[in-house]
Amino acid sequence: MKSKYRVHRFKISMAEDQSRLEQFLNNLEGEVAAIIPNIALDIMWKHRVNFLFIVEKLE
């Protein structure tokens, strides 16, 4: 049986969106296969995560 996957792009502010991310993950239909952060450079070479790719494995 082939597995199917769905990729979600979740825009996030790491300091403020913990509860929104938790709610999103709890409302997924399938199993979370991976969470991939996109790390960007900010002012003065400061790193920040501006969005996540969330890979969902569907049944």
N, C-alpha and C positions, 0 to 999 in steps of 0.2 A: 504494500500500500504506500502510495506517495504521500508525503507530508506537504501541507500547504502552509504558507507563511504570509503574514501581513506585516508591513512596516509602517509604523506611525512616527510622525515628526512632532515632538512635544517641545514647544518653546518654553523656556524656563529661566527664572532668576533663582539661583541656588539659595540665596538668603531668604527668599519670600514664599516660594511655591511648594514647600514640602507637603502641605495638606492637599493641595491640588493634584500633585503627582500621586500621592497615596490614593486619592479618590479615583484617579484615572486608572491606575493599576488594578484596583479592586473591581472595577467595572468591565475589565476585559473579558471576552468570552473564552479565549484559549489560554494557553500556558505561555508565560514570558520566557522566550528563548535567549534573549540578549538585550542589554541596555548599553548603547554606544554613545558616549558623550562627544559633542563637537566642541573642541577647545579652541578659543580664539585669543589672540593677543590684544590687550587693552593698553591704556596709557601706561607708559614707563615699563613696558614688557611684563605687565601683570597679566596672568592667565585667568580666563573666566570661561565658564560653560554657558553657551547661549542657547543651545537646544540639545535634545536627546533623540536618537533613533531608538525606538522600542520595537523589537522584533517579537511578534506574537505567533506562536505555533497553533494552528487551527486543527481541530479534530476532523 
